[in-house]
């Protein structure tokens, strides 16, 4: 069976984020809110990066370029170098996340695996 990846619409994205922020109950099992997974998903959606690339980010990955910030990464899957501007509101969001969680400049922001993210999404 060949599974195809499909893009989700904005309403579905917002529903997923809201559900992950508040927690939910499914089949009698209570799932707690998970801000770490929410942050990974917000970055994936807004930056267009794969989960594996997001999990390798550090605060040093974001480079100040005048009044803007850019992200310099080598994509894990393709090995290609990418350099692009990060919206200021996304940078502020990720900076606040790092500060609130005591994440140092060189430390990985998300010390979890791709499998953990996918498990939470399931």
Beta strands, then each sheet from edge to edge (+ up, - down):
strand 1: 24-26
strand 2: 29-31
strand 3: 62-65
strand 4: 68-74
strand 5: 81-86
sheet 1: 1+ 2-
sheet 2: 3+ 4- 5+
end
